[in-house]
Amino acid sequence: MRYVYEHTHATPNGGLRGIRTAIKMVAEGQKKGYPDLSIDLARGGYHGMRIEMKQGNNRLTPEQIVWMTRLTEAGYYCFEARSADEAIKAITEYVDLT
């Protein structure tokens, strides 16, 4: 999994921030609803993998649904994970695609 980690990055969209920090992040290119994790490894005909992490009863927001749909249509494998274990399992299965 170390190899996968080297191709993975997190998008810091969530969390409580002050208005100045939020404005700065948008100015730097942050997009509302973009998935939490990106794995930039092509596998099984996909360009890469995007994962949205959710917990409890949280659901995808309208913006997240738009991004997941847009990225899927662009050739990315998108997955909504409800736990770290679920995300790890999905990543492992994705990396094993040929």
Secondary structure, 3 states (H helix, E strand, C coil): CHHHHCCEEECCCCCCCCHHHHHHHHHCCCCCCCCCEEECCCECCECCEEEEECCCCCCCCHHHHHHHHHHHHCCCEEEEECCHHHHHHHHHHHHCCC
